[in-house]
Amino acid sequence: MNEIGQKLREARIEKGYTLDDLQQITKIQKRYLIAIEEGNFDALPGSFYVRAFIKQYAQTVGLDNDALLAEYQDAVPDTKPEEYVEKSVENQTRLTRETTDSKWSKWRNLVPQITIVAIVVIIIGVVYGIALSNRGKDRETLNETSSSVTVSGDKPDPKKDSSSEDRSAESSKKAASESKAQEASKKAAEDKAKKQELTAKMTSINGSQQAFEIKNLPAKANQITFSADKSAAWVSLTANGQQIWQGSVAVGAEQTAELPEGVTQFSIQTGNAPATKMKINGTDINLSPNNEATFVRTINFTATLAK
């Protein structure tokens, strides 16, 4: 390490700069900064850069660059005049300007050719557009001419036209008739299903005795389902003088019993009527239509079998 490099390094350290910091500030590559501190000036691009980099280094770390170069003039290589001229800002500016002018000159020479090509492309586009427009008009004229021409001997036949209209009217009437028939059939099916819908109606109540009338009870075996709401209920089912099922129904649970085929009269007894819920073949039967408060009840059912 020579004396000027040592002095620069000490000034850098005193400033608290690392080589990386100095590289960031001066934009001088780190390897060149190390070469300056070690006095290895041959590693720099040329003598011009040696003096320029030393001046920039010194100025950044707070040293008088002119005084430093004067003090260590013998240790720093002299700048060759031709190298200075080659590296000077004015010369570099001139070279840049000449390069730019050369590029612009090439583009300027191409401008007439580019203009001619653009004009040709525009003309081709206009001609092509006009051709397409005329072709469309020709097609429209041809269609109009074809539609207005009547071939000799092919005169319209009023009888044929009348027959076609009659067939169309007949087809419309037939379609309307079929639609009405389908609607009537659908309505009849709905009415029949409604007539055959199972219904239950309370006909009398006397204390703990109730009577219900059931319509459209299927003649086959029917399922009766018991459940309980809010509190458990004890239920007994009797048909044809025989007890079919009895037991307690827990809240949230269901108990199912089968009513024998052809039965038209049956009864249930419940120890908690307000909580007892009943279904016949999935149809809800409201056992307390008037919100009766009697707990222990006997409910008698008379059924009309579905046809």
C-alpha positions as CSV (number, residue, x, y, z in Angstrom):
1,M,0.0,0.0,0.0
2,N,1.5,3.4,-1.1
3,E,1.2,6.6,0.9
4,I,-1.6,8.2,-1.1
5,G,-3.7,5.0,-0.9
6,Q,-3.0,4.8,2.8
7,K,-4.1,8.4,3.3
8,L,-7.3,7.9,1.3
9,R,-8.1,4.7,3.3
10,E,-7.6,6.4,6.6
11,A,-9.9,9.3,5.6
12,R,-12.5,6.8,4.5
13,I,-12.4,4.9,7.8
14,E,-12.5,8.2,9.7
15,K,-15.7,9.1,7.8
16,G,-17.1,5.7,8.7
17,Y,-17.5,4.6,5.1
18,T,-17.0,1.0,3.9
19,L,-15.8,0.2,0.4
20,D,-19.4,-0.7,-0.4
21,D,-20.6,2.7,0.8
22,L,-18.0,4.5,-1.2
23,Q,-18.9,2.5,-4.3
24,Q,-22.6,3.4,-3.8
25,I,-21.7,7.1,-3.5
26,T,-19.0,7.5,-6.2
27,K,-20.3,4.9,-8.6
28,I,-16.7,3.7,-8.9
29,Q,-16.4,-0.1,-8.9
30,K,-15.2,-1.6,-5.6
31,R,-12.3,-3.4,-7.3
32,Y,-11.0,0.0,-8.5
33,L,-11.4,1.5,-5.1
34,I,-9.3,-1.4,-3.6
35,A,-6.7,-0.9,-6.4
36,I,-6.4,2.8,-5.5
37,E,-5.9,2.1,-1.8
38,E,-3.3,-0.5,-2.6
39,G,-1.5,1.7,-5.1
40,N,-2.2,-0.8,-7.9
41,F,-2.9,1.8,-10.5
42,D,-2.3,-0.7,-13.4
43,A,-5.7,-2.3,-12.5
44,L,-7.5,0.9,-13.5
45,P,-8.6,1.4,-17.2
46,G,-6.0,4.2,-17.8
47,S,-4.0,7.0,-16.3
48,F,-6.9,9.4,-16.9
49,Y,-9.1,7.3,-14.7
50,V,-6.4,7.0,-12.0
51,R,-6.4,10.8,-11.5
52,A,-10.1,11.2,-12.0
53,F,-11.0,8.3,-9.5
54,I,-8.5,9.6,-6.9
55,K,-10.0,13.1,-7.1
56,Q,-13.5,11.8,-6.7
57,Y,-12.4,9.5,-3.8
58,A,-10.6,12.3,-2.0
59,Q,-13.5,14.7,-2.5
60,T,-16.0,12.1,-1.1
61,V,-14.0,11.5,2.1
62,G,-13.4,15.2,2.7
63,L,-9.8,15.7,1.4
64,D,-8.6,18.5,-0.9
65,N,-8.2,16.5,-4.1
66,D,-6.0,19.1,-5.9
67,A,-3.6,19.4,-2.9
68,L,-3.5,15.6,-2.6
69,L,-2.6,15.1,-6.2
70,A,0.0,17.9,-6.0
71,E,1.5,16.3,-2.9
72,Y,1.8,12.8,-4.4
73,Q,2.4,13.9,-8.0
74,D,5.3,11.5,-8.4
75,A,3.2,8.5,-7.2
76,V,0.3,9.2,-9.6
77,P,0.8,8.5,-13.3
78,D,0.5,11.5,-15.6
79,T,-2.4,11.8,-18.0
80,K,-1.4,11.4,-21.7
81,P,-2.8,14.3,-23.8
82,E,-4.3,12.1,-26.4
83,E,-5.9,9.9,-23.7
84,Y,-7.4,13.0,-22.1
85,V,-8.8,14.1,-25.4
86,E,-10.3,10.7,-26.0
87,K,-11.9,10.4,-22.5
88,S,-13.0,14.1,-22.3
89,V,-16.6,14.9,-21.9
90,E,-16.7,17.1,-25.0
91,N,-15.1,14.3,-27.1
92,Q,-17.5,11.7,-25.7
93,T,-20.4,14.0,-26.4
94,R,-19.3,14.5,-30.0
95,L,-19.0,10.8,-30.5
96,T,-22.5,10.2,-29.1
97,R,-23.9,13.0,-31.2
98,E,-22.2,11.5,-34.3
99,T,-23.6,8.1,-33.5
100,T,-27.1,9.5,-33.0
101,D,-26.9,11.6,-36.2
102,S,-25.8,8.4,-38.1
103,K,-28.8,6.4,-36.8
104,W,-31.2,9.3,-37.5
105,S,-29.7,9.6,-41.0
106,K,-30.5,5.9,-41.6
107,W,-34.1,6.3,-40.5
108,R,-34.5,9.5,-42.4
109,N,-33.4,7.7,-45.6
110,L,-36.0,5.0,-44.9
111,V,-38.9,7.5,-44.4
112,P,-39.8,7.9,-48.1
113,Q,-39.9,4.1,-48.6
114,I,-42.1,3.7,-45.5
115,T,-44.4,6.4,-46.7
116,I,-44.8,4.8,-50.1
117,V,-45.5,1.4,-48.6
118,A,-48.1,3.0,-46.3
119,I,-49.9,4.8,-49.2
120,V,-50.0,1.5,-51.2
121,V,-51.5,-0.4,-48.3
122,I,-54.2,2.3,-47.8
123,I,-55.1,2.3,-51.5
124,I,-55.4,-1.5,-51.5
125,G,-57.6,-1.3,-48.5
126,V,-59.9,1.3,-50.1
127,V,-60.2,-0.7,-53.3
128,Y,-61.0,-3.9,-51.4
129,G,-63.6,-2.2,-49.4
130,I,-65.3,-0.7,-52.5
131,A,-65.3,-4.2,-54.1
132,L,-67.0,-5.8,-51.1
133,S,-69.6,-3.1,-51.1
134,N,-70.4,-3.5,-54.8
135,R,-70.6,-7.3,-54.4
136,G,-73.2,-6.9,-51.6
137,K,-75.3,-4.5,-53.8
138,D,-75.1,-7.0,-56.7
139,R,-76.4,-9.8,-54.5
140,E,-79.3,-7.7,-53.2
141,T,-80.2,-6.7,-56.8
142,L,-80.0,-10.4,-57.9
143,N,-82.3,-11.4,-55.0
144,E,-84.8,-8.7,-55.8
145,T,-84.8,-9.7,-59.5
146,S,-85.2,-13.4,-58.7
147,S,-88.1,-12.8,-56.4
148,S,-90.0,-10.6,-58.9
149,V,-89.6,-13.1,-61.9
150,T,-92.5,-15.5,-62.6
151,V,-91.8,-18.4,-64.8
152,S,-94.3,-18.8,-67.7
153,G,-96.8,-21.5,-67.0
154,D,-96.3,-21.4,-63.2
155,K,-99.1,-19.1,-62.4
156,P,-100.4,-19.2,-58.9
157,D,-103.3,-21.6,-58.4
158,P,-106.0,-20.1,-56.2
159,K,-107.4,-23.5,-55.4
160,K,-104.1,-24.8,-54.1
161,D,-103.6,-21.7,-51.9
162,S,-107.2,-22.1,-50.6
163,S,-106.6,-25.8,-49.8
164,S,-103.3,-24.9,-48.0
165,E,-105.1,-22.3,-45.9
166,D,-107.9,-24.8,-45.1
167,R,-105.4,-27.4,-44.0
168,S,-103.6,-24.9,-41.8
169,A,-106.8,-23.8,-40.2
170,E,-107.9,-27.4,-39.6
171,S,-104.5,-28.2,-38.0
172,S,-104.8,-25.2,-35.7
173,K,-108.3,-26.3,-34.6
174,K,-107.1,-29.8,-34.0
175,A,-104.2,-28.6,-31.9
176,A,-106.6,-26.3,-29.9
177,S,-109.0,-29.2,-29.4
178,E,-106.2,-31.5,-28.2
179,S,-105.0,-28.9,-25.8
180,K,-108.5,-28.5,-24.4
181,A,-108.9,-32.2,-24.1
182,Q,-105.6,-32.5,-22.2
183,E,-106.6,-29.7,-19.8
184,A,-110.0,-31.3,-19.2
185,S,-108.3,-34.7,-18.5
186,K,-105.8,-33.1,-16.1
187,K,-108.6,-31.3,-14.3
188,A,-110.7,-34.5,-14.0
189,A,-107.7,-36.3,-12.6
190,E,-107.1,-33.5,-10.1
191,D,-110.8,-33.6,-9.1
192,K,-110.8,-37.3,-8.7
193,A,-107.6,-37.2,-6.6
194,K,-109.2,-34.5,-4.5
195,K,-112.4,-36.5,-4.0
196,Q,-110.3,-39.5,-3.0
197,E,-108.2,-37.5,-0.5
198,L,-108.4,-38.8,3.0
199,T,-110.1,-36.3,5.4
200,A,-111.0,-36.4,9.1
201,K,-113.5,-34.2,10.8
202,M,-114.6,-34.1,14.5
203,T,-118.4,-34.5,14.6
204,S,-119.0,-34.4,18.4
205,I,-117.4,-34.0,21.8
206,N,-118.8,-34.7,25.2
207,G,-116.4,-34.4,28.0
208,S,-113.8,-37.1,27.5
209,Q,-115.7,-38.6,24.6
210,Q,-115.0,-37.5,21.0
211,A,-116.3,-38.7,17.6
212,F,-114.5,-38.3,14.3
213,E,-115.7,-39.0,10.7
214,I,-113.1,-40.2,8.2
215,K,-113.7,-40.1,4.5
216,N,-111.8,-42.0,1.7
217,L,-110.0,-44.4,4.0
218,P,-108.3,-47.0,1.8
219,A,-109.9,-50.5,2.0
220,K,-106.4,-52.0,2.3
221,A,-104.5,-52.2,5.6
222,N,-103.7,-48.7,6.9
223,Q,-100.8,-47.4,9.0
224,I,-101.5,-45.3,12.1
225,T,-98.6,-43.3,13.5
226,F,-98.5,-41.8,17.0
227,S,-96.1,-39.2,18.3
228,A,-95.9,-36.8,21.3
229,D,-95.3,-33.1,21.5
230,K,-93.6,-31.4,24.5
231,S,-94.4,-34.3,26.8
232,A,-94.8,-38.1,26.7
233,A,-98.2,-39.6,26.1
234,W,-99.8,-43.0,26.7
235,V,-101.9,-44.3,23.8
236,S,-104.0,-47.4,23.1
237,L,-105.5,-48.4,19.7
238,T,-108.6,-50.7,19.5
239,A,-110.4,-52.1,16.4
240,N,-113.1,-54.7,16.0
241,G,-113.2,-55.0,19.8
242,Q,-109.5,-56.0,20.0
243,Q,-106.6,-54.0,21.3
244,I,-104.1,-53.6,18.4
245,W,-101.4,-51.6,20.2
246,Q,-100.8,-49.8,23.4
247,G,-97.8,-48.1,24.9
248,S,-96.0,-44.8,25.9
249,V,-94.8,-42.4,23.2
250,A,-91.7,-40.4,24.1
251,V,-91.2,-36.8,22.9
252,G,-89.5,-36.9,19.4
253,A,-90.2,-40.6,18.9
254,E,-92.9,-42.3,16.7
255,Q,-94.9,-45.5,17.2
256,T,-96.6,-47.1,14.2
257,A,-99.5,-49.6,14.3
258,E,-101.3,-51.3,11.4
259,L,-105.1,-51.0,11.1
260,P,-106.6,-54.2,9.7
261,E,-107.9,-54.3,6.1
262,G,-111.6,-53.2,5.7
263,V,-112.0,-51.7,9.2
264,T,-114.5,-48.9,9.3
265,Q,-114.7,-48.3,13.1
266,F,-111.8,-48.0,15.6
267,S,-110.9,-46.0,18.6
268,I,-108.0,-44.7,20.6
269,Q,-107.5,-43.8,24.2
270,T,-104.9,-41.3,25.3
271,G,-103.7,-40.2,28.8
272,N,-102.3,-36.9,27.5
273,A,-104.6,-35.8,24.6
274,P,-103.1,-32.3,24.1
275,A,-99.7,-33.8,23.5
276,T,-100.8,-36.8,21.4
277,K,-100.3,-36.5,17.6
278,M,-101.7,-38.9,15.1
279,K,-101.3,-39.7,11.3
280,I,-103.2,-42.1,9.0
281,N,-101.0,-43.1,6.0
282,G,-99.0,-39.9,6.6
283,T,-102.0,-37.6,6.7
284,D,-102.1,-35.5,9.9
285,I,-105.3,-35.9,12.0
286,N,-105.9,-33.0,14.3
287,L,-107.3,-34.5,17.5
288,S,-107.9,-31.2,19.2
289,P,-109.4,-28.9,16.6
290,N,-111.0,-26.7,19.3
291,N,-107.9,-26.7,21.5
292,E,-109.7,-29.0,24.0
293,A,-108.0,-29.1,27.4
294,T,-109.2,-32.6,28.5
295,F,-106.2,-34.8,29.0
296,V,-107.8,-38.3,29.3
297,R,-109.9,-39.0,26.2
298,T,-111.6,-41.8,24.2
299,I,-111.8,-40.9,20.5
300,N,-114.1,-43.0,18.3
301,F,-113.6,-43.0,14.5
302,T,-116.2,-44.0,11.8
303,A,-114.7,-44.4,8.3
304,T,-116.1,-44.4,4.8
305,L,-113.9,-46.6,2.6
306,A,-112.5,-45.1,-0.7
307,K,-114.1,-46.4,-3.9
